[in-house]
Amino acid sequence: MSLGILGTKLGMTQVFDETGKAVPVTVIQAGPCTVTQIKSPDTDGYTAVQLGFGVVKPKNLTKPELGHLAKTGAPPLRHLREYRLAAPAHLTLGQAVTVTNFTPGQIVDVRGTNIGRGFSGYQKRHNFGRGPMSHGSKNHRQPGSTGAGTTPGRVYPGKRMAGQLGNKQVTVRKLTVVKVYPDRNVILIKGTVPGKPGALVSITPANLVGRKQG
């Protein structure tokens, strides 16, 4: 994993490219993030960098969290996220990470929590087809058979059924950075990203090794 950046989703809009074509983009307030911890194989068994984002009042954090941030002189930060790096020698504790690390045209992955839809049925959750709507049918939006009545007469784990839809960690891969506004800490990414406006998202450079680009 490459060093990314944390931000909040502001919403969606559109911009126009050089040919006049409308391009749908997601507006993200990204950073600035603070390097709150640098992990090494000697102390932690692996190499990683921890970033903090979202300044809050001290009363909103626990004493262990405040003590952890005080070691680097960082302000109270709501969100902490770790990124694996092969060699974080170019980073120092307390260093600010901004959107200047990203450039227009770059391919990135965006991870966030998608919108929760609550308890949903088979058609909405799994795109099942419905049953007949007439001639006395009682199987309009039911799942059909969930398992044979023979031994073992049970529903196997993983069976697609009604239940919680959304509110899960989702990664949308290979999105394109359209524009970067360093003075406003704003980045525009083509397409949609998970979550509602105000949701926390993590942007990382895409690992295109072994993948088909495009």
SERO-4910 file (N, C-alpha, C, O; in steps of 0.05 Angstrom, whole numbers):
BEGIN
 pado doro    nc1    nc2    nc3   cac1   cac2   cac3    cc1    cc2    cc3    oc1    oc2    oc3
  Met    A     17    -24      0      0      0      0     18     25      0     38     26     14
  Ser    A     10     45    -15     24     70    -16     12     89      4    -10     86     14
  Leu    A     27    110     10     18    131     29     -6    145     16     -4    155     -6
  Gly    A    -28    146     31    -52    159     21    -58    184     37    -40    196     49
  Ile    A    -83    191     37    -92    215     52   -121    211     60   -136    198     46
  Leu    A   -128    222     83   -156    220     93   -170    246     86   -159    267     85
  Gly    A   -196    243     82   -213    267     76   -242    261     81   -249    239     89
  Thr    A   -258    281     76   -287    278     78   -300    284     51   -292    302     37
  Lys    A   -320    269     45   -335    273     20   -353    297     23   -370    298     42
  Leu    A   -351    316      4   -368    339      5   -393    337    -12   -413    349     -6
  Gly    A   -391    321    -33   -414    317    -51   -405    313    -80   -381    308    -84
  Met    A   -423    316    -98   -416    312   -127   -424    336   -143   -442    351   -136
  Thr    A   -410    340   -165   -416    361   -184   -405    352   -211   -400    328   -215
  Gln    A   -402    370   -230   -391    363   -256   -372    385   -265   -376    409   -259
  Val    A   -352    377   -280   -334    396   -293   -333    389   -322   -342    368   -331
  Phe    A   -322    408   -338   -321    404   -366   -292    401   -375   -275    417   -367
  Asp    A   -286    381   -391   -259    377   -401   -253    395   -425   -269    412   -432
  Glu    A   -229    391   -437   -221    409   -458   -238    407   -483   -238    424   -500
  Thr    A   -253    384   -486   -271    381   -509   -299    390   -503   -316    389   -521
  Gly    A   -304    400   -479   -331    409   -472   -349    387   -461   -373    392   -457
  Lys    A   -338    364   -457   -354    341   -446   -357    344   -416   -337    349   -402
  Ala    A   -381    340   -406   -386    341   -377   -375    316   -364   -381    293   -372
  Val    A   -360    319   -343   -348    297   -328   -359    298   -299   -354    317   -285
  Pro    A   -373    277   -290   -383    276   -263   -359    271   -243   -343    253   -248
  Val    A   -358    287   -222   -336    285   -203   -347    286   -175   -368    297   -169
  Thr    A   -331    273   -157   -337    275   -128   -317    295   -116   -293    293   -121
  Val    A   -327    313   -100   -310    333    -87   -303    324    -59   -321    317    -43
  Ile    A   -277    322    -53   -267    312    -28   -249    332    -15   -230    342    -27
  Gln    A   -255    339     11   -238    355     27   -217    337     39   -222    323     59
  Ala    A   -193    337     28   -172    318     35   -150    332     50   -137    350     40
  Gly    A   -145    323     75   -123    333     91   -129    362    100   -151    372     98
  Pro    A   -108    375    111    -81    363    115    -82    342    138    -95    346    158
  Cys    A    -66    321    134    -63    300    154    -36    303    167    -17    315    156
  Thr    A    -34    293    192     -9    295    207      2    267    212    -13    249    219
  Val    A     28    264    208     41    239    213     43    236    244     58    250    257
  Thr    A     28    217    255     27    213    284     43    190    294     49    188    318
  Gln    A     52    172    276     68    149    284     82    137    260     70    135    238
  Ile    A    107    129    263    122    115    243    131     88    254    146     88    274
  Lys    A    122     67    243    127     40    253    150     28    237    153     32    212
  Ser    A    167     12    251    190      0    238    191    -30    246    179    -37    266
  Pro    A    205    -46    231    208    -75    238    220    -79    266    214    -99    279
  Asp    A    238    -61    274    251    -64    300    232    -61    324    234    -76    343
  Thr    A    213    -42    321    195    -37    344    168    -50    341    155    -56    361
  Asp    A    158    -53    316    131    -63    312    129    -88    295    108   -100    293
  Gly    A    151    -96    282    151   -120    266    144   -115    237    145   -133    221
  Tyr    A    137    -90    230    131    -84    202    134    -54    198    138    -39    218
  Thr    A    133    -45    173    137    -17    167    111     -4    159     97    -14    141
  Ala    A    104     18    172     79     32    166     80     60    176     97     67    192
  Val    A     61     76    166     59    104    175     30    109    183     11    101    169
  Gln    A     26    122    206     -1    128    216     -6    158    212     10    175    219
  Leu    A    -29    163    200    -37    191    195    -61    198    212    -79    181    217
  Gly    A    -63    223    221    -86    232    236   -100    254    221    -87    270    206
  Phe    A   -126    256    223   -142    275    208   -166    283    225   -178    267    239
  Gly    A   -174    309    222   -198    319    235   -194    329    263   -196    314    282
  Val    A   -187    354    266   -182    366    292   -208    369    307   -228    379    297
  Val    A   -208    360    332   -232    361    350   -223    372    377   -199    377    382
  Lys    A   -243    377    394   -237    386    421   -225    363    438   -232    340    433
  Pro    A   -207    369    456   -194    348    472   -215    330    487   -210    307    492
  Lys    A   -237    342    495   -257    327    510   -270    304    494   -282    286    505
  Asn    A   -267    306    468   -279    285    451   -261    260    447   -269    241    434
  Leu    A   -237    261    459   -219    238    457   -213    227    485   -217    241    505
  Thr    A   -205    202    486   -198    190    512   -169    198    520   -154    208    503
  Lys    A   -163    193    545   -136    200    554   -114    184    540    -93    196    533
  Pro    A   -118    158    534    -97    144    518    -94    156    490    -71    157    480
  Glu    A   -115    164    478   -113    176    451    -98    203    453    -81    209    436
  Leu    A   -105    219    473    -91    244    476    -61    240    482    -44    255    472
  Gly    A    -55    220    498    -27    215    504    -12    206    480     12    213    477
  His    A    -24    189    464    -11    180    439     -5    203    420     16    204    409
  Leu    A    -24    222    418    -20    244    400      0    265    412     14    278    397
  Ala    A      1    267    438     19    286    451     48    279    446     65    296    448
  Lys    A     54    253    441     82    245    437     94    259    413    118    264    412
  Thr    A     77    265    393     87    278    369     80    307    367     86    321    348
  Gly    A     67    317    388     59    345    388     36    351    370     31    374    363
  Ala    A     21    330    362     -2    333    344    -26    343    360    -29    337    383
  Pro    A    -44    358    347    -69    367    360    -88    343    363    -83    322    352
  Pro    A   -109    346    379   -129    325    381   -141    318    354   -153    336    341
  Leu    A   -138    294    345   -147    286    318   -167    263    321   -163    244    336
  Arg    A   -190    265    307   -211    245    310   -204    219    297   -209    198    308
  His    A   -192    220    273   -188    196    257   -159    189    255   -142    207    249
  Leu    A   -152    164    259   -125    154    255   -126    131    235   -143    113    237
  Arg    A   -108    131    215   -108    110    195    -79    103    189    -61    120    187
  Glu    A    -74     77    185    -47     67    181    -43     58    152    -61     46    140
  Tyr    A    -20     65    141    -14     57    113     13     43    113     33     52    124
  Arg    A     13     19    101     38      4     98     56     17     77     46     24     56
  Leu    A     81     20     84    100     31     66    126     15     66    133      4     87
  Ala    A    139     13     43    164     -3     42    187     13     56    203      1     70
  Ala    A    188     39     51    210     55     62    199     83     69    200    101     51
  Pro    A    190     88     93    180    115    100    201    134    110    196    151    127
  Ala    A    226    131    100    248    147    110    244    177    104    256    194    117
  His    A    228    183     83    224    211     75    204    226     93    199    249     89
  Leu    A    192    211    112    172    223    129    183    227    157    199    212    167
  Thr    A    172    247    171    180    253    199    155    256    216    134    263    205
  Leu    A    157    252    242    135    255    260    126    285    260    142    303    261
  Gly    A    100    288    258     89    315    258     87    328    231     77    350    228
  Gln    A     98    314    210     97    325    183     69    326    172     53    308    178
  Ala    A     63    346    157     36    349    145     36    336    117     54    339    101
  Val    A     15    321    112     11    307     86    -14    321     73    -35    321     85
  Thr    A    -10    331     49    -31    347     36    -37    335      9    -25    315      1
  Val    A    -56    348     -5    -65    338    -32    -43    343    -53    -47    334    -75
  Thr    A    -22    357    -46     -1    362    -66     13    335    -73     28    335    -93
  Asn    A      8    314    -58     19    288    -65      5    275    -89     14    254    -99
  Phe    A    -18    287    -97    -33    276   -119    -33    295   -143    -31    320   -139
  Thr    A    -35    284   -167    -34    301   -191    -57    294   -209    -66    271   -209
  Pro    A    -67    312   -225    -89    306   -244    -80    284   -263    -57    283   -273
  Gly    A    -99    266   -269    -93    243   -285    -84    219   -271    -82    197   -282
  Gln    A    -77    221   -245    -68    199   -229    -91    179   -223   -114    188   -220
  Ile    A    -84    154   -222   -104    133   -216   -102    127   -186    -81    121   -175
  Val    A   -125    127   -173   -126    123   -144   -148    103   -136   -166     98   -152
  Asp    A   -146     93   -112   -167     77   -100   -179     93    -76   -164    106    -61
  Val    A   -205     91    -74   -219    106    -52   -235     86    -36   -251     70    -46
  Arg    A   -230     87     -9   -243     69      9   -260     84     29   -251    105     40
  Gly    A   -284     75     34   -301     88     53   -324     69     61   -326     47     51
  Thr    A   -342     79     78   -365     64     86   -389     72     70   -397     96     69
  Asn    A   -401     53     55   -423     60     38   -449     65     54   -450     59     78
  Ile    A   -469     76     41   -493     85     55   -508     60     65   -513     41     50
  Gly    A   -517     61     90   -533     39    101   -562     41     92   -574     62     95
  Arg    A   -572     19     83   -600     18     73   -619      3     92   -642     -1     87
  Gly    A   -608     -6    115   -625    -21    134   -631    -49    125   -617    -60    108
  Phe    A   -651    -61    137   -659    -89    130   -674    -88    103   -694    -74    100
  Ser    A   -663   -102     83   -673   -101     56   -680   -129     47   -668   -149     56
  Gly    A   -698   -131     28   -708   -156     18   -690   -167     -4   -668   -157    -10
  Tyr    A   -699   -189    -16   -683   -204    -35   -679   -188    -61   -657   -188    -72
  Gln    A   -700   -175    -71   -697   -161    -96   -678   -137    -93   -661   -132   -111
  Lys    A   -681   -122    -72   -664    -98    -69   -636   -105    -61   -617    -92    -70
  Arg    A   -633   -125    -44   -606   -132    -34   -590   -148    -54   -565   -144    -56
  His    A   -602   -167    -68   -588   -185    -86   -597   -185   -115   -588   -201   -131
  Asn    A   -616   -167   -121   -626   -164   -148   -640   -190   -158   -638   -198   -181
  Phe    A   -654   -203   -140   -670   -226   -147   -693   -218   -166   -702   -195   -165
  Gly    A   -702   -236   -182   -726   -232   -198   -751   -239   -180   -748   -255   -162
  Arg    A   -773   -227   -186   -797   -233   -170   -813   -255   -183   -808   -263   -205
  Gly    A   -832   -265   -168   -850   -286   -178   -874   -275   -192   -876   -251   -196
  Pro    A   -892   -293   -201   -916   -283   -215   -933   -265   -198   -934   -269   -173
  Met    A   -946   -246   -210   -963   -227   -195   -992   -233   -197  -1009   -218   -186
  Ser    A  -1000   -254   -211  -1028   -260   -215  -1033   -291   -213  -1014   -306   -206
  His    A  -1057   -299   -220  -1065   -327   -220  -1061   -341   -193  -1052   -364   -192
  Gly    A  -1066   -326   -171  -1065   -338   -145  -1038   -342   -134  -1035   -356   -114
  Ser    A  -1018   -331   -146   -990   -335   -136   -987   -321   -109   -996   -299   -105
  Lys    A   -973   -335    -92   -966   -323    -66   -935   -320    -63   -925   -317    -41
  Asn    A   -922   -321    -86   -893   -320    -86   -884   -295   -102   -870   -297   -122
  His    A   -893   -271    -92   -887   -246   -107   -858   -238   -103   -843   -234   -122
  Arg    A   -850   -235    -78   -823   -225    -72   -808   -244    -52   -792   -235    -36
  Gln    A   -815   -270    -54   -802   -289    -37   -777   -301    -50   -774   -298    -74
  Pro    A   -760   -315    -35   -735   -324    -46   -737   -350    -62   -719   -357    -76
  Gly    A   -759   -365    -58   -760   -392    -69   -747   -411    -50   -746   -406    -26
  Ser    A   -737   -433    -60   -725   -454    -42   -699   -444    -30   -682   -433    -45
  Thr    A   -695   -448     -4   -670   -440      9   -653   -465     15   -632   -463     27
  Gly    A   -662   -488      7   -646   -513     11   -664   -537     10   -688   -536     16
  Ala    A   -653   -559      2   -668   -584      0   -677   -594     27   -664   -589     47
  Gly    A   -699   -610     28   -710   -620     53   -697   -646     61   -709   -661     76
  Thr    A   -674   -653     50   -661   -678     57   -638   -673     76   -632   -650     83
  Thr    A   -625   -694     84   -603   -691    103   -578   -680     89   -571   -691     68
  Pro    A   -564   -660     99   -572   -645    123   -593   -624    116   -589   -607     98
  Gly    A   -616   -624    129   -638   -606    123   -633   -579    137   -645   -573    157
  Arg    A   -616   -563    125   -610   -537    136   -603   -517    114   -599   -525     92
  Val    A   -603   -492    122   -594   -471    103   -564   -467    106   -554   -462    128
  Tyr    A   -550   -470     84   -521   -469     85   -512   -440     89   -524   -421     80
  Pro    A   -490   -436    104   -479   -409    109   -472   -396     82   -461   -409     64
  Gly    A   -477   -370     80   -471   -356     56   -494   -354     36   -492   -342     15
  Lys    A   -517   -367     43   -540   -366     26   -550   -337     24   -553   -323     44
  Arg    A   -555   -328     -1   -564   -301     -5   -593   -298      5   -611   -310     -7
  Met    A   -597   -282     25   -623   -278     37   -627   -249     44   -609   -233     41
  Ala    A   -651   -242     55   -656   -215     63   -639   -208     88   -632   -226    103
  Gly    A   -632   -183     91   -616   -175    114   -605   -147    111   -615   -131     94
  Gln    A   -585   -141    127   -572   -114    127   -560   -108    100   -544   -124     89
  Leu    A   -566    -85     89   -555    -76     63   -540    -50     68   -550    -31     79
  Gly    A   -515    -50     59   -498    -27     61   -485    -24     89   -485    -43    104
  Asn    A   -474      0     94   -460      6    119   -436    -13    122   -430    -23    144
  Lys    A   -421    -17    100   -397    -34    100   -374    -19     87   -378     -1     71
  Gln    A   -350    -28     94   -326    -16     82   -325    -25     52   -325    -49     46
  Val    A   -322     -6     34   -322    -12      6   -298      4     -7   -293     27      1
  Thr    A   -284     -9    -25   -263      4    -39   -270      6    -69   -275    -15    -82
  Val    A   -270     30    -80   -274     34   -108   -247     38   -121   -233     57   -113
  Arg    A   -240     21   -140   -212     21   -150   -210     35   -177   -230     37   -193
  Lys    A   -186     45   -182   -178     56   -208   -196     79   -216   -207     79   -238
  Leu    A   -199     99   -199   -212    124   -205   -191    145   -213   -168    143   -205
  Thr    A   -199    164   -229   -180    184   -240   -183    210   -225   -205    220   -221
  Val    A   -160    222   -217   -160    248   -205   -163    269   -228   -148    269   -247
  Val    A   -184    286   -226   -189    305   -247   -175    332   -241   -162    343   -258
  Lys    A   -178    342   -216   -166    368   -209   -158    367   -180   -169    352   -164
  Val    A   -137    383   -174   -128    386   -146   -125    416   -140   -114    431   -155
  Tyr    A   -137    424   -117   -136    451   -108   -120    452    -82   -133    451    -60
  Pro    A    -94    455    -82    -78    454    -57    -85    477    -38    -83    473    -14
  Asp    A    -93    500    -48    -98    523    -30   -123    518    -14   -127    530      7
  Arg    A   -141    501    -24   -166    495     -9   -167    466      1   -187    458     13
  Asn    A   -146    451     -3   -145    423      6   -168    407     -6   -181    391      8
  Val    A   -173    411    -32   -195    398    -45   -185    382    -69   -167    391    -83
  Ile    A   -196    358    -73   -189    342    -95   -214    332   -109   -234    325    -96
  Leu    A   -215    333   -135   -238    324   -151   -231    297   -164   -210    294   -177
  Ile    A   -248    277   -159   -243    250   -169   -266    242   -187   -290    246   -179
  Lys    A   -260    232   -210   -281    225   -230   -297    201   -219   -286    181   -210
  Gly    A   -324    204   -221   -341    182   -213   -351    185   -184   -348    206   -172
  Thr    A   -362    164   -174   -373    164   -147   -355    149   -128   -340    131   -135
  Val    A   -357    157   -102   -342    144    -81   -362    137    -59   -383    149    -57
  Pro    A   -355    117    -42   -374    108    -22   -381    130     -1   -364    147      5
  Gly    A   -405    128     10   -412    144     33   -430    169     26   -432    176      3
  Lys    A   -441    180     47   -457    205     45   -438    229     46   -415    226     54
  Pro    A   -448    252     39   -432    277     44   -425    279     73   -442    276     91
  Gly    A   -399    284     79   -389    285    106   -376    260    115   -364    259    137
  Ala    A   -378    238     99   -367    212    107   -336    213    104   -326    226     86
  Leu    A   -323    198    121   -293    195    119   -286    176     96   -298    155     93
  Val    A   -266    185     80   -256    168     59   -225    168     60   -213    187     70
  Ser    A   -214    147     49   -185    144     47   -177    142     18   -187    125      4
  Ile    A   -159    159      9   -150    159    -19   -121    150    -20   -104    161     -6
  Thr    A   -116    129    -36    -89    119    -39    -83    115    -69   -101    109    -84
  Pro    A    -58    119    -77    -50    113   -104    -56     84   -111    -50     66    -95
  Ala    A    -67     79   -135    -74     52   -143    -49     36   -149    -30     45   -160
  Asn    A    -50     11   -140    -29     -8   -147    -36    -21   -174    -52    -40   -175
  Leu    A    -23    -12   -195    -30    -21   -222    -12    -44   -230    -14    -53   -253
  Val    A      5    -54   -213     22    -76   -220      6   -101   -223     -8   -109   -205
  Gly    A      7   -114   -246     -8   -138   -252    -37   -133   -259    -52   -152   -262
  Arg    A    -45   -107   -262    -72   -101   -270    -72    -88   -297    -53    -75   -305
  Lys    A    -94    -92   -311    -97    -79   -337   -106    -50   -332   -126    -44   -320
  Gln    A    -90    -32   -342    -96     -3   -339   -117      5   -358   -120     -6   -380
  Gly    A   -133     26   -350   -154     36   -368   -179     40   -353   -199     49   -364
***
